């Protein structure tokens, strides 16, 4: 059995961010979501976001969710 220090329920932007932050700090994290794909409501955003590049300007929600999920999975 794999040891888990933190369990996160919800694979939306907040859950992905929490999982990424915890994993970056060395915690053993498990992330639960009822959907097959991570990203929550973010994947439904079809418009491109405004703001700076640091805030994902010009990106669609599904692409942002894919990038966040890939970072979480990499940890």
N, C-alpha and C positions, 0 to 999 in steps of 0.2 A: 504494500500500500504506500502510495506517495504521500509525503507529509505536506500539508498546506498550512500556511500561517494566516492567510487572508482569503476570505471568500467574498466575491463581489457578485451581486445579483443585478443583472441588467447590462446588456452589451451596447447601450447607446453611447453617445459622446462622453457623458459623465463617467459611466462604467469603464469605458476604454481608457479614459484619462487617468482614472484612479488605478486601474490595473497597470498601466504603463509606469506611472509614478512609483507605485509600490515595488514593481519588478526592478525598476532602475535602481532602487535603494537596496536591492538584494532579497526582498521578501519572496517567499514561495506563494504564488497567487493562483487561484482557480476562479474562472469567470463563467457564470451561468447566464444563459439567455434562452428564451423560449423560441426564438426564431432560428432559422438555419444560417442566416447571414448576420454578421455583426454590424452595428451602426444605428440601430433604432430608427427613429423618425428622420434622422439625417439622410438616409438613403432615398427618401421621398422628395427631397429638395431638388427640383429640376432647374431652378434659376442659378446663375453664377453669383457667388458671394461678392459683396463690395468690401472695400477697405484696403489694407496693405497686403503685400505678399505674405508677411508673417501671419496674417489672419486669413490666409487662403483665398485672397481676392482672385476672381476669375475662375475659381474651381466650383464644380457642382458637388452637392452634398454626397452623392454616392462615391465620388473620387476621394473626398476627404475621409469618409468612413473606411474605404479600402486602405488608404494610407495609414490611418490610425490602427486598424486591425492588423495590418502587416507588421507594424512596430511592436504591438503587443505579442503577436505570435512569435516574433523573432527573439523575445525574451523568454 
